[in-house]
Amino acid sequence: MLSPSEKRDKIIRATDLDALSCRYSTNNKSYFQPADNYINKIIASYQNHLQFCKGYSQLSAGRTLRSVFNEQKLPLINRGTYLRTKVIDLVVEEFIKEFKQVQIISLGGGSDTRCFRVFEKYQENIKYIEFDFPESVKIKKLAIENDEELKKLIGDTAEAKEIGTKEEFVQLESELHTAKYHLIGFDLRELDQLNEDYIDKDTPTLILSECVLCYLTPKENEDIMSYWKNKLDKRCYLIYEPMSLNDAFGETMTQNLSNRGIDLHTFHKYPNLTTRHSFFRDTIGLNNVKLTDTSDIAGYSGSLSNKEWISTTELNRINRLELIDELEEIRLLFKHYCLCYGELHNFHFNGINKYKWMIE
Ligand SMILES: C[S@@+](CC[C@H](N)C(=O)[O-])C[C@H]1O[C@@H](n2cnc3c(N)ncnc32)[C@H](O)[C@@H]1O
């Protein structure tokens, strides 16, 4: 039997399956170019190992995976997943190009494949660190250790691991370390107990949270953002997540998630770009704070600029992949997702100015 807090964490961990299934669907519909061939490798690890995670049996794991991956995603979900992945990729790539040596810390990296795509393109001068709950990390670790291509990308030399029972899964260490990649099983609410040996204090660092901090309380958000204060001298943050806008649509989103047992704690506390701006600037003490929403990124707000995130040619390409008649609906949904950036006062990332922001 799971305790109430274990049950809650299991639901939060499962949001990674949602993110993965959205990426899977988006990839299958040819939004990503080039196609992301790493997604299927992580799915295979989930298929082999979810049954060993706390709270699952072989039957319930199979049922969960079938219901998540067999479900057809709506075109607007595919488009949103593409946009979310693309804009974060753009910032990450600018960051890598600007600084000679970089560190990327992904909070709640889950089954995100960005680290593999980054290492495919840039083999040197990057350290990529990912945190997630231990069980999610084990699934990614097993995907890597059982795949020669993934192992080579991150510079891993460990032997392939066969896990066939719950006990073996429990015993598996929830960490994987190479010279350039660190995958760490860790509850972000316990950051004060983190072993910091793997973190470079002086290296320019981009801290990413892609739909992660929204599952934590405002106090936990503040603690996690502030934790790096004396640990990283040159850091900036990039956060992507939903916001309520305090409107009827936001209310429906809250209701739908609440029916699944998910509480988005910052949804109402920071309902819009203005309140998020003040959270970054006044509460966390960041500089050069910039924010926008996905609707503006995708060109649905109507205001044109020479700093567009995505070229008209590329937007036309993705808009042709699946026709969406309800433009108002897509605009409304995308208005509820924000991208927020902020950096330290003594650190500046020029590349962030290349793109259009609604508030800066
Ligand atoms: C919606 S998924 C997003 C995963 C990934 N960032 C992406 O965009 O594909 C949220 C992730 O945050 C992780 N997460 C949430 N709360 C966490 C915590 N307290 N400690 C570690 N990971 C956490 C979940 O396990 C899950 O993998």
The ligand as an SDF file (V2000), in Angstrom:
LIG
                    3D

 27 29  0  0  0  0  0  0  0  0999 V2000
    5.4760   16.9780  -16.7030 C   0  0  0  0  0  0  0  0  0  0  0  0
    6.9280   16.1020  -16.3280 S   0  0  0  0  0  0  0  0  0  0  0  0
    8.1030   17.0110  -17.3120 C   0  0  0  0  0  0  0  0  0  0  0  0
    9.3480   16.2470  -17.5960 C   0  0  0  0  0  0  0  0  0  0  0  0
   10.3570   16.9860  -18.4790 C   0  0  0  0  0  0  0  0  0  0  0  0
   10.8010   18.2070  -17.8510 N   0  0  0  0  0  0  0  0  0  0  0  0
    9.7350   17.2750  -19.8220 C   0  0  0  0  0  0  0  0  0  0  0  0
    9.3830   18.4190  -20.0840 O   0  0  0  0  0  0  0  0  0  0  0  0
    9.6100   16.3480  -20.5940 O   0  0  0  0  0  0  0  0  0  0  0  0
    7.3200   16.6490  -14.6670 C   0  0  0  0  0  0  0  0  0  0  0  0
    8.5460   15.9990  -14.1190 C   0  0  0  0  0  0  0  0  0  0  0  0
    8.9040   16.6270  -12.8930 O   0  0  0  0  0  0  0  0  0  0  0  0
    9.3390   15.6310  -12.0000 C   0  0  0  0  0  0  0  0  0  0  0  0
    9.1970   16.1240  -10.6210 N   0  0  0  0  0  0  0  0  0  0  0  0
    8.1030   16.7170  -10.0700 C   0  0  0  0  0  0  0  0  0  0  0  0
    8.3120   16.9810   -8.7700 N   0  0  0  0  0  0  0  0  0  0  0  0
    9.5710   16.5530   -8.4890 C   0  0  0  0  0  0  0  0  0  0  0  0
   10.3680   16.5440   -7.3090 C   0  0  0  0  0  0  0  0  0  0  0  0
    9.8880   17.0110   -6.1470 N   0  0  0  0  0  0  0  0  0  0  0  0
   11.6110   16.0270   -7.3690 N   0  0  0  0  0  0  0  0  0  0  0  0
   12.0950   15.5310   -8.5430 C   0  0  0  0  0  0  0  0  0  0  0  0
   11.3860   15.5220   -9.7000 N   0  0  0  0  0  0  0  0  0  0  0  0
   10.1450   16.0180   -9.6740 C   0  0  0  0  0  0  0  0  0  0  0  0
    8.4070   14.4670  -12.3100 C   0  0  0  0  0  0  0  0  0  0  0  0
    8.8820   13.2480  -11.8270 O   0  0  0  0  0  0  0  0  0  0  0  0
    8.3440   14.5170  -13.8300 C   0  0  0  0  0  0  0  0  0  0  0  0
    9.3570   13.7690  -14.4420 O   0  0  0  0  0  0  0  0  0  0  0  0
  1  2  1  0
  2  3  1  0
  2 10  1  0
  3  4  1  0
  4  5  1  0
  5  6  1  0
  5  7  1  0
  7  8  2  0
  7  9  1  0
 10 11  1  0
 11 12  1  0
 11 26  1  0
 12 13  1  0
 13 14  1  0
 13 24  1  0
 14 15  1  0
 14 23  1  0
 15 16  2  0
 16 17  1  0
 17 18  1  0
 17 23  2  0
 18 19  1  0
 18 20  2  0
 20 21  1  0
 21 22  2  0
 22 23  1  0
 24 25  1  0
 24 26  1  0
 26 27  1  0
M  CHG  2   2   1   9  -1
M  END
$$$$
